Amino acid sequence: MMEEEEDQQKLPDLVKELVHRLLSQNLPSNSPPLNPNSAEFRNSLRYALRILSSRLTPSVAPDAAAIADSIKRRLATHARSADALSFADLFSKFASKAQSVNNKWAVIYLLKIISEDRHKTASIPATTTPLLPNLAFSEPASNKGWSNGVLLVSKDPENRREVAFREFVNLVKEENEVSEEVIVRDVLYACQGVDGRFVNFESESKRYVIPDSVRVPRGTRSMVHNLCELGVLFRKVSGYISQSMDRFPNEDVGTVGQAFCSALQDELSEYYKLLAVLEAQASNPIPLVSESASSGNYLSLRRLAVWLAEPMVKMRLMADLVEKCRVLRGGAMAGAIHLHAQHGDPMVHEFMRRLLQRVCSSLFEMVRRWVLEGELEDIFSEFFIVGQPVKAESLWREGYRLHDAMLPSFIPPSLAQRILRTGKSINFLRVCCEDRGWADAATEVITDNEVTARRGGFGYGETDTLELLVDKAAKRIDKHLLDVIFKRYKFKEHCLAIKQYLLLGQGDFVQYLMDIVGPELSEPANTISSFKLSGLLETAIRASNAQYEDPDILDRLRVKMMPHESGDRGWDVFSLEYDARVPLDTVFTESVMARYLRIFNFLWKLKRVEHALTGAWKTMKPNCITSNSFTRLQHAVKMQLVSTLRRCQVLWVEINHFISNIQYYIMFEVLEISWSNFLAEMEVAKDLDDLLAAHEKYLHSIVEKSLLGDLSQSLYKSLLVIFDLILRFRSRADRLYEGIHELQARITESSLSSRDQNKTRSRKQLNDKTEEPGSWIVDGRKALTQRAGEFLRNMEQDLDAIAKEYSSLQEEFISQLPIQQHVDLKFLFFRLDFNEFYRRLCPSV
């Protein structure tokens, strides 16, 4: 009791000292000390005691932070930003250091109403101090209704507000069977997927509900339903994580799926921390607005709704991702998550970015290892590049490919193609070229200053860094690959060798080969030895400038006998092949070499026709036949001979004009121009794909221009028929001149002396059995003249038939040229019909 009395005595003294100090601070520096007995001091002290003794009933909730924010806003709106900052600093120190003060909000509220009361005073008497709020003291206290020195400052002098709130509390208790604190605690349990005492999970509707038997207001029931949606979403997310972890590693969850589950689990950990804080607040009682709570850390349903608003957004997003990614994996999963990142809400955008950085980390590591090391470690088939075991010659085209279903939407297809090609180049160098120089190129990329500066940002959202890394790696590795192809494996030299030998560009070699293999190829195909033809090929190489070629190139040139049928001759099955070994067989694949074989067969037939015409000309040259031997023949026979020879020569000139123009067109307009374009594109190729595309364009150009394309098949077949007819003409020309030479010999023999003639006749009679029936010599000169005339008539008829058929076939061939799709074939028409001769003969051309 004594101690309490001492404390009560100390309190007025402390207030008196406080007022004295505050008033002394406002005195001028040269003024005398404040007199405690002065009227100014007594009025200020009395006013302070009245304020401290009054009941200032607040009309706001007891929340110190809210009152402090109100004061800061008020200061800021009155252009007192500096005071607002000072107040914020003082309040933070007060909140952190004044641990013994329980009702911090009451202290702040007291200062606030004093300040407001001070500014409401219209006039300030001279006797009052500017520090404390002022009241007019001009009239006696008894006239103002003051009692015992206590001023009642209240907006509700009869305490009606408190009475109303007490009645409201009683009404709420009557309507609610369960208190709000219990419902809040059950809602927190539901948010963790656990049933509470009154809030339980309903399996049919798949939601948390309060049973109808529990009496709660409809508004409370609706709010509980909305808040417990978070628990339903939580169950979905946590269930997905549990299922995924149970499946791993027996099923293909994959590294991306594991990262996704790990990121979700971390988000749930943060969610658990929030729930722990809320559970701590839920243990505090919920005060009414009219009550003075000892602490503002309580939790009502409305406060809980505010606290759970942001977690609700995140949990909805995670549940949606779980639903979309349940059957996805790898790049497809990352792409599906990325689609949800395209959101205008900054909070959602940041959440998705943080989640995707975790999910995509393994994918970006796969990309890094692929473009720098060529390694494809994809155990769960998550990467957008897949490999398959193939032979070395098929590694580039078939060994690796893009898996479009696993390509994330944040990686453009063009960038994915560059990524694919870069790693494929490393594997091509390692496997096919047996080269290790790519490691130096990769090291240069790693040590590149620009790449090193951005390496820390290599991940989701850093597409520029990814493109920079891929571009740097692709540039160096592709350059090294082309250097190996051109310098070590001499790609250009091999292409030239194929042009010279398979496309018959080496003229002296082709001519000599045609001369020495011609007799052999005239035999039936099943009687020809490929070993003998290989020997003849070797002879042709040694006899021409081909002998100075690189031995490695000559070693790759071989004879190939195509499958043959009964009745085929050696000309029909003979061909040359070029052995393209690894790594050149990546360019010269089996299908490519098959197209080269088609071109060779066409050019070989063309060369054969040209060779046949050359042989016919050698037979028909003027000094082979002298007209002196035919003076003894009848005039009609001589005229018929001259007519037949002239017909044969005219037909040869016509055919030779046609074949020469075809030959020129193929060798120069097609082969040489295509080769020149190929060389130009070869020089500017930046990677192996460019080189393959340039070669494919080169080969396609030759095929299309050489009448071997699909759209030129009718033209090609017409040309082959003309070739067969020309070979038939060569046979008839040879037969004609052989007969003429034989006739010339018989005429010379018939002009011998009678003695010699009788002896000759005797010998012929003795050898009658060995002579061919119907021989010209059997029946004498008369019979010889008769048989010569018949022979010449038959030959002339054959030549006329060949000429007529040739004209028809040539007109048919030429008439098809203007309607061809390829422009070069139209120019072939102008070359063949430069003087419009065929156009006049056939107006339809």
ZAMARGU-4260 file (C-alpha; in steps of 0.2 Angstrom, whole numbers, plus 5000, padded with zeros to 4 digits):
<rodrens>
0) 5000/5000/5000 | 5014/5012/5004 | 5022/5008/4987 | 5006/5012/4978 | 5004/5029/4987
5) 5022/5033/4983 | 5019/5029/4964 | 5003/5040/4965 | 5013/5054/4972 | 5027/5053/4960
10) 5015/5054/4945 | 5010/5072/4947 | 5028/5077/4950 | 5033/5068/4934 | 5019/5077/4924
15) 5024/5094/4932 | 5042/5091/4927 | 5037/5086/4909 | 5027/5102/4907 | 5041/5113/4914
20) 5054/5106/4902 | 5043/5108/4887 | 5039/5126/4891 | 5057/5130/4895 | 5062/5124/4878
25) 5051/5137/4870 | 5058/5152/4880 | 5071/5164/4872 | 5089/5161/4876 | 5091/5177/4885
30) 5075/5176/4895 | 5075/5172/4914 | 5070/5154/4920 | 5052/5149/4920 | 5043/5153/4936
35) 5033/5137/4942 | 5020/5149/4950 | 5017/5159/4934 | 4999/5159/4927 | 5006/5151/4910
40) 5014/5137/4919 | 4998/5133/4930 | 4986/5134/4915 | 4997/5122/4905 | 4999/5110/4920
45) 4981/5110/4923 | 4977/5107/4905 | 4989/5092/4904 | 4981/5084/4920 | 4964/5086/4912
50) 4969/5077/4896 | 4978/5063/4905 | 4963/5061/4917 | 4950/5061/4903 | 4942/5046/4893
55) 4946/5048/4875 | 4936/5035/4867 | 4943/5031/4850 | 4932/5029/4835 | 4944/5018/4826
60) 4952/5000/4828 | 4966/4999/4840 | 4980/4998/4826 | 4996/5008/4829 | 5002/5005/4811
65) 4986/5012/4804 | 4986/5027/4815 | 5004/5031/4811 | 5000/5029/4792 | 4986/5041/4794
70) 4997/5054/4803 | 5010/5052/4789 | 4997/5055/4775 | 4990/5070/4784 | 5008/5078/4785
75) 5011/5074/4767 | 4995/5082/4761 | 4999/5098/4771 | 5016/5099/4761 | 5026/5094/4776
80) 5035/5079/4768 | 5051/5082/4779 | 5040/5081/4795 | 5032/5065/4788 | 5049/5057/4785
85) 5054/5062/4803 | 5038/5055/4810 | 5041/5039/4801 | 5058/5037/4808 | 5053/5041/4826
90) 5038/5029/4825 | 5050/5015/4819 | 5062/5018/4833 | 5047/5019/4845 | 5039/5003/4839
95) 5056/4993/4840 | 5063/5000/4856 | 5048/5004/4867 | 5045/4985/4872 | 5038/4989/4889
100) 5024/5000/4882 | 5009/4989/4878 | 4996/5001/4871 | 5007/5009/4858 | 4992/5014/4848
105) 4985/5023/4862 | 5000/5034/4864 | 5000/5038/4845 | 4981/5041/4845 | 4983/5053/4860
110) 4996/5063/4851 | 4985/5063/4835 | 4970/5070/4844 | 4980/5083/4853 | 4987/5089/4837
115) 4970/5090/4828 | 4963/5099/4843 | 4977/5112/4842 | 4973/5116/4824 | 4955/5118/4827
120) 4957/5132/4839 | 4953/5148/4830 | 4962/5160/4842 | 4976/5157/4854 | 4976/5168/4870
125) 4993/5176/4874 | 4994/5167/4891 | 4993/5150/4883 | 5009/5140/4877 | 5011/5136/4858
130) 5016/5118/4863 | 5001/5111/4870 | 4983/5111/4864 | 4973/5126/4870 | 4957/5129/4879
135) 4950/5146/4883 | 4952/5150/4901 | 4944/5167/4902 | 4929/5161/4911 | 4928/5152/4928
140) 4928/5133/4928 | 4912/5132/4936 | 4904/5140/4922 | 4911/5127/4910 | 4905/5112/4919
145) 4921/5106/4925 | 4921/5095/4940 | 4935/5092/4951 | 4948/5097/4938 | 4943/5084/4926
150) 4939/5088/4908 | 4928/5074/4899 | 4933/5074/4881 | 4921/5062/4872 | 4910/5061/4857
155) 4898/5049/4866 | 4895/5057/4884 | 4881/5044/4887 | 4892/5029/4881 | 4878/5024/4869
160) 4891/5017/4857 | 4897/5004/4870 | 4879/4999/4874 | 4875/4996/4856 | 4891/4985/4853
165) 4887/4975/4869 | 4869/4972/4862 | 4877/4967/4845 | 4889/4955/4853 | 4875/4946/4862
170) 4865/4945/4845 | 4880/4937/4837 | 4882/4925/4850 | 4864/4920/4849 | 4866/4917/4830
175) 4883/4909/4830 | 4885/4891/4837 | 4904/4892/4834 | 4915/4907/4838 | 4924/4916/4824
180) 4941/4911/4832 | 4937/4892/4830 | 4931/4895/4812 | 4947/4904/4808 | 4957/4890/4816
185) 4948/4877/4806 | 4950/4887/4790 | 4969/4887/4793 | 4968/4868/4795 | 4958/4867/4778
190) 4971/4878/4770 | 4984/4864/4774 | 4973/4850/4767 | 4967/4844/4785 | 4950/4843/4791
195) 4945/4854/4806 | 4932/4852/4819 | 4918/4861/4810 | 4926/4863/4792 | 4928/4846/4783
200) 4932/4841/4765 | 4917/4834/4755 | 4922/4821/4743 | 4907/4823/4731 | 4908/4841/4729
205) 4927/4841/4731 | 4927/4857/4743 | 4928/4861/4761 | 4911/4865/4769 | 4903/4868/4786
210) 4890/4855/4789 | 4872/4862/4789 | 4869/4856/4807 | 4881/4869/4813 | 4872/4886/4815
215) 4882/4900/4807 | 4877/4915/4797 | 4876/4914/4778 | 4889/4927/4776 | 4901/4917/4787
220) 4897/4901/4777 | 4900/4909/4761 | 4917/4917/4767 | 4923/4900/4773 | 4919/4892/4757
225) 4929/4906/4747 | 4944/4904/4759 | 4944/4885/4759 | 4946/4885/4740 | 4964/4888/4744
230) 4964/4871/4753 | 4957/4862/4738 | 4970/4869/4727 | 4983/4865/4740 | 4977/4847/4740
235) 4979/4846/4721 | 4996/4853/4721 | 5003/4843/4735 | 4995/4827/4728 | 5004/4830/4711
240) 5021/4832/4720 | 5018/4816/4730 | 5013/4806/4715 | 5028/4813/4705 | 5040/4809/4718
245) 5033/4791/4721 | 5034/4788/4702 | 5053/4793/4701 | 5064/4785/4696 | 5053/4770/4691
250) 5044/4781/4678 | 5049/4795/4667 | 5046/4810/4678 | 5062/4818/4670 | 5074/4831/4676
255) 5062/4845/4671 | 5048/4837/4680 | 5059/4835/4696 | 5063/4853/4695 | 5045/4858/4693
260) 5041/4848/4708 | 5055/4855/4718 | 5050/4873/4713 | 5032/4869/4719 | 5038/4862/4735
265) 5048/4878/4739 | 5033/4888/4735 | 5023/4877/4747 | 5037/4880/4760 | 5034/4898/4759
270) 5016/4895/4761 | 5018/4885/4776 | 5028/4899/4784 | 5014/4911/4781 | 5001/4899/4789
275) 5013/4897/4804 | 5012/4916/4807 | 4993/4916/4804 | 4991/4902/4817 | 5001/4912/4829
280) 4989/4927/4827 | 4974/4916/4827 | 4978/4911/4845 | 4974/4929/4850 | 4956/4934/4854
285) 4947/4944/4842 | 4942/4961/4850 | 4926/4971/4846 | 4928/4988/4839 | 4923/4996/4855
290) 4935/4986/4866 | 4953/4991/4869 | 4963/4975/4864 | 4980/4972/4871 | 4987/4968/4854
295) 4983/4971/4836 | 4989/4954/4831 | 4973/4945/4830 | 4965/4936/4816 | 4947/4937/4810
300) 4939/4930/4794 | 4941/4946/4785 | 4959/4949/4790 | 4962/4931/4784 | 4954/4935/4767
305) 4967/4949/4766 | 4981/4938/4771 | 4977/4924/4759 | 4973/4935/4744 | 4991/4934/4736
310) 4993/4915/4741 | 4976/4911/4733 | 4982/4919/4716 | 4998/4909/4717 | 4990/4893/4722
315) 4977/4894/4708 | 4991/4897/4696 | 5001/4882/4703 | 4985/4871/4702 | 4982/4876/4684
320) 5000/4872/4680 | 4999/4855/4688 | 4983/4851/4678 | 4991/4856/4662 | 5008/4848/4665
325) 5001/4831/4672 | 5004/4822/4656 | 5019/4832/4649 | 5037/4831/4652 | 5053/4840/4646
330) 5053/4854/4634 | 5034/4852/4632 | 5031/4855/4650 | 5043/4870/4650 | 5033/4877/4635
335) 5016/4874/4643 | 5022/4883/4659 | 5029/4898/4648 | 5012/4901/4641 | 5006/4906/4658
340) 5020/4918/4660 | 5013/4930/4647 | 5003/4939/4661 | 5000/4957/4664 | 5000/4956/4683
345) 5018/4960/4689 | 5016/4948/4704 | 5011/4934/4693 | 5024/4938/4680 | 5038/4938/4693
350) 5031/4922/4701 | 5031/4913/4684 | 5049/4919/4680 | 5056/4913/4696 | 5047/4896/4693
355) 5053/4894/4675 | 5071/4898/4680 | 5071/4883/4691 | 5061/4872/4678 | 5072/4876/4663
360) 5089/4875/4671 | 5091/4857/4666 | 5086/4861/4648 | 5098/4876/4647 | 5112/4865/4653
365) 5108/4852/4640 | 5109/4866/4627 | 5125/4872/4634 | 5133/4854/4633 | 5126/4851/4616
370) 5133/4866/4607 | 5150/4866/4616 | 5153/4847/4618 | 5141/4839/4607 | 5135/4828/4621
375) 5117/4823/4622 | 5113/4816/4639 | 5094/4814/4638 | 5089/4799/4649 | 5071/4804/4650
380) 5069/4810/4632 | 5065/4828/4638 | 5077/4837/4625 | 5070/4844/4609 | 5085/4836/4600
385) 5084/4817/4598 | 5098/4805/4592 | 5097/4788/4585 | 5110/4775/4580 | 5115/4776/4562
390) 5129/4772/4551 | 5143/4785/4549 | 5137/4790/4531 | 5120/4794/4538 | 5125/4803/4554
395) 5122/4821/4547 | 5105/4818/4539 | 5098/4805/4550 | 5108/4804/4566 | 5100/4819/4575
400) 5083/4828/4572 | 5072/4841/4581 | 5058/4834/4591 | 5045/4847/4588 | 5034/4841/4603
405) 5048/4845/4615 | 5053/4862/4608 | 5048/4875/4621 | 5039/4890/4614 | 5051/4902/4621
410) 5065/4895/4609 | 5062/4901/4591 | 5062/4887/4577 | 5077/4896/4569 | 5087/4896/4585
415) 5083/4878/4587 | 5089/4874/4570 | 5106/4882/4574 | 5107/4873/4590 | 5104/4857/4581
420) 5117/4860/4568 | 5130/4866/4580 | 5130/4850/4590 | 5128/4839/4575 | 5144/4847/4568
425) 5154/4843/4583 | 5148/4824/4582 | 5151/4824/4563 | 5169/4830/4566 | 5171/4818/4581
430) 5164/4802/4572 | 5166/4804/4553 | 5181/4815/4552 | 5190/4809/4567 | 5195/4826/4571
435) 5198/4834/4588 | 5200/4852/4583 | 5182/4856/4587 | 5188/4856/4606 | 5199/4871/4603
440) 5184/4880/4594 | 5173/4877/4609 | 5186/4883/4621 | 5187/4899/4611 | 5168/4901/4613
445) 5170/4899/4632 | 5184/4911/4634 | 5176/4924/4623 | 5174/4940/4633 | 5156/4944/4627
450) 5150/4927/4631 | 5159/4927/4648 | 5151/4943/4653 | 5134/4936/4650 | 5137/4919/4657
455) 5129/4923/4674 | 5112/4926/4665 | 5111/4910/4655 | 5094/4904/4658 | 5076/4907/4656
460) 5072/4925/4651 | 5090/4927/4644 | 5086/4923/4625 | 5099/4935/4620 | 5112/4927/4629
465) 5107/4910/4623 | 5107/4916/4605 | 5124/4924/4607 | 5132/4908/4614 | 5124/4898/4600
470) 5130/4910/4586 | 5148/4911/4593 | 5149/4892/4594 | 5141/4889/4577 | 5152/4901/4569
475) 5168/4894/4575 | 5163/4876/4574 | 5156/4877/4556 | 5171/4886/4550 | 5182/4872/4557
480) 5171/4859/4549 | 5172/4867/4532 | 5191/4869/4534 | 5192/4850/4537 | 5181/4845/4523
485) 5190/4856/4510 | 5208/4855/4515 | 5210/4838/4524 | 5197/4828/4513 | 5198/4839/4497
490) 5180/4840/4494 | 5182/4852/4479 | 5195/4840/4470 | 5183/4826/4472 | 5168/4835/4465
495) 5179/4840/4450 | 5185/4822/4448 | 5166/4816/4447 | 5163/4830/4434 | 5178/4824/4424
500) 5175/4805/4424 | 5157/4802/4428 | 5150/4817/4419 | 5163/4813/4405 | 5171/4830/4406
505) 5189/4823/4402 | 5188/4822/4384 | 5204/4812/4379 | 5200/4799/4392 | 5182/4797/4387
510) 5187/4796/4368 | 5201/4783/4372 | 5190/4773/4383 | 5176/4773/4370 | 5188/4766/4357
515) 5195/4752/4367 | 5179/4746/4376 | 5168/4747/4360 | 5172/4730/4353 | 5170/4722/4370
520) 5154/4731/4374 | 5146/4725/4357 | 5146/4708/4364 | 5131/4701/4375 | 5131/4707/4392
525) 5132/4690/4400 | 5148/4686/4391 | 5158/4702/4397 | 5171/4701/4411 | 5171/4715/4423
530) 5189/4712/4426 | 5194/4714/4408 | 5184/4730/4408 | 5193/4736/4423 | 5210/4733/4414
535) 5204/4743/4399 | 5199/4757/4411 | 5216/4757/4418 | 5223/4757/4400 | 5213/4772/4396
540) 5219/4781/4411 | 5237/4778/4407 | 5235/4783/4389 | 5227/4800/4393 | 5230/4815/4404
545) 5221/4806/4418 | 5237/4798/4423 | 5243/4814/4431 | 5228/4814/4443 | 5229/4811/4461
550) 5231/4793/4465 | 5218/4793/4478 | 5206/4800/4465 | 5210/4787/4452 | 5209/4773/4465
555) 5191/4778/4468 | 5186/4776/4450 | 5179/4759/4445 | 5169/4749/4433 | 5152/4745/4437
560) 5141/4732/4428 | 5122/4736/4431 | 5110/4721/4432 | 5106/4715/4414 | 5093/4704/4406
565) 5094/4692/4391 | 5097/4701/4375 | 5106/4716/4383 | 5123/4721/4376 | 5138/4728/4385
570) 5133/4745/4380 | 5117/4743/4390 | 5125/4738/4407 | 5142/4747/4407 | 5145/4762/4419
575) 5158/4770/4429 | 5156/4773/4448 | 5166/4784/4461 | 5169/4777/4478 | 5165/4791/4490
580) 5171/4786/4507 | 5168/4794/4524 | 5165/4808/4527 | 5162/4813/4509 | 5148/4800/4508
585) 5138/4812/4518 | 5137/4823/4502 | 5139/4808/4490 | 5125/4797/4497 | 5119/4782/4488
590) 5104/4791/4481 | 5115/4805/4475 | 5127/4793/4467 | 5112/4784/4459 | 5107/4801/4451
595) 5125/4803/4445 | 5123/4786/4437 | 5108/4791/4428 | 5117/4806/4421 | 5132/4795/4416
600) 5121/4783/4407 | 5113/4797/4397 | 5129/4805/4393 | 5137/4788/4389 | 5123/4785/4376
605) 5126/4802/4369 | 5144/4799/4368 | 5141/4782/4360 | 5130/4790/4346 | 5143/4804/4343
610) 5156/4790/4342 | 5146/4780/4330 | 5143/4796/4319 | 5162/4799/4319 | 5165/4781/4314
615) 5152/4782/4300 | 5161/4798/4294 | 5177/4789/4293 | 5169/4776/4282 | 5161/4789/4271
620) 5175/4800/4268 | 5178/4803/4249 | 5194/4795/4247 | 5187/4778/4253 | 5178/4775/4236
625) 5184/4778/4218 | 5172/4780/4204 | 5185/4772/4192 | 5180/4755/4197 | 5162/4757/4192
630) 5165/4762/4174 | 5160/4745/4168 | 5143/4745/4177 | 5128/4751/4169 | 5123/4769/4169
635) 5108/4766/4179 | 5117/4757/4192 | 5130/4770/4193 | 5117/4784/4195 | 5109/4773/4209
640) 5125/4771/4218 | 5128/4790/4218 | 5110/4793/4224 | 5112/4781/4238 | 5129/4788/4243
645) 5122/4806/4243 | 5106/4801/4253 | 5117/4793/4266 | 5129/4808/4267 | 5114/4820/4268
650) 5106/4810/4282 | 5122/4810/4291 | 5125/4828/4290 | 5107/4831/4296 | 5109/4819/4311
655) 5126/4826/4315 | 5119/4844/4316 | 5106/4838/4328 | 5118/4828/4339 | 5131/4841/4339
660) 5119/4854/4346 | 5113/4842/4359 | 5131/4838/4364 | 5135/4856/4365 | 5120/4860/4375
665) 5123/4846/4388 | 5142/4849/4390 | 5142/4868/4390 | 5125/4875/4394 | 5121/4862/4407
670) 5137/4855/4414 | 5149/4870/4414 | 5136/4883/4419 | 5130/4872/4433 | 5148/4869/4439
675) 5152/4887/4438 | 5137/4891/4449 | 5141/4877/4461 | 5159/4884/4463 | 5152/4901/4467
680) 5140/4894/4480 | 5154/4883/4487 | 5165/4898/4491 | 5151/4907/4501 | 5145/4892/4511
685) 5145/4895/4530 | 5141/4877/4536 | 5139/4860/4530 | 5120/4862/4527 | 5124/4876/4515
690) 5137/4865/4506 | 5124/4851/4505 | 5111/4863/4498 | 5123/4870/4485 | 5128/4852/4479
695) 5109/4847/4479 | 5105/4863/4468 | 5120/4859/4456 | 5114/4841/4454 | 5096/4845/4452
700) 5101/4858/4439 | 5110/4845/4429 | 5096/4833/4430 | 5082/4845/4425 | 5092/4853/4411
705) 5098/4836/4404 | 5080/4830/4401 | 5081/4818/4416 | 5068/4827/4427 | 5050/4820/4430
710) 5043/4834/4419 | 5054/4830/4404 | 5052/4811/4403 | 5042/4811/4387 | 5056/4822/4379
715) 5069/4810/4386 | 5061/4795/4379 | 5059/4803/4362 | 5078/4807/4362 | 5082/4789/4367
720) 5072/4783/4352 | 5082/4795/4341 | 5098/4788/4348 | 5092/4770/4343 | 5088/4776/4326
725) 5105/4784/4324 | 5113/4768/4329 | 5103/4759/4316 | 5108/4772/4303 | 5126/4768/4308
730) 5123/4750/4305 | 5115/4753/4288 | 5129/4765/4283 | 5142/4752/4287 | 5132/4739/4278
735) 5131/4750/4263 | 5150/4754/4262 | 5154/4736/4265 | 5144/4731/4251 | 5151/4744/4240
740) 5169/4739/4244 | 5164/4721/4241 | 5156/4726/4224 | 5172/4735/4220 | 5183/4720/4223
745) 5171/4709/4212 | 5172/4721/4198 | 5191/4722/4198 | 5191/4703/4199 | 5179/4701/4184
750) 5191/4711/4173 | 5205/4698/4173 | 5210/4689/4158 | 5199/4675/4151 | 5212/4662/4156
755) 5213/4669/4174 | 5194/4671/4173 | 5191/4652/4168 | 5203/4647/4182 | 5194/4658/4194
760) 5177/4651/4188 | 5184/4633/4191 | 5190/4637/4208 | 5173/4645/4212 | 5164/4629/4206
765) 5175/4619/4217 | 5171/4630/4232 | 5153/4632/4228 | 5148/4623/4244 | 5157/4636/4254
770) 5150/4651/4246 | 5135/4660/4253 | 5119/4656/4243 | 5115/4671/4232 | 5133/4678/4231
775) 5136/4691/4218 | 5151/4682/4210 | 5142/4666/4207 | 5132/4672/4192 | 5145/4682/4183
780) 5145/4700/4178 | 5127/4701/4172 | 5121/4694/4188 | 5134/4705/4198 | 5126/4720/4190
785) 5108/4714/4194 | 5113/4710/4212 | 5122/4727/4214 | 5106/4736/4208 | 5095/4726/4219
790) 5107/4729/4234 | 5108/4748/4231 | 5089/4749/4229 | 5086/4740/4246 | 5099/4751/4254
795) 5091/4767/4247 | 5074/4761/4253 | 5081/4758/4270 | 5090/4775/4271 | 5073/4783/4265
800) 5064/4774/4279 | 5077/4779/4292 | 5077/4797/4285 | 5058/4798/4286 | 5057/4791/4303
805) 5071/4802/4309 | 5062/4817/4302 | 5046/4812/4311 | 5055/4809/4328 | 5065/4825/4326
810) 5050/4836/4323 | 5041/4827/4338 | 5056/4831/4349 | 5058/4849/4343 | 5039/4852/4345
815) 5040/4848/4364 | 5054/4860/4368 | 5044/4876/4368 | 5032/4869/4381 | 5045/4864/4393
820) 5045/4872/4410 | 5064/4875/4411 | 5070/4890/4402 | 5086/4882/4396 | 5076/4869/4386
825) 5067/4883/4377 | 5084/4890/4372 | 5089/4872/4365 | 5075/4874/4353 | 5082/4891/4347
830) 5099/4882/4344 | 5092/4867/4335 | 5080/4878/4324 | 5091/4894/4323 | 5085/4897/4305
835) 5067/4891/4307 | 5069/4877/4295 | 5059/4865/4306 | 5046/4878/4309 | 5043/4880/4291
840) 5042/4861/4288 | 5030/4859/4303 | 5020/4875/4307 | 5014/4867/4323 | 5031/4869/4330
</rodrens>
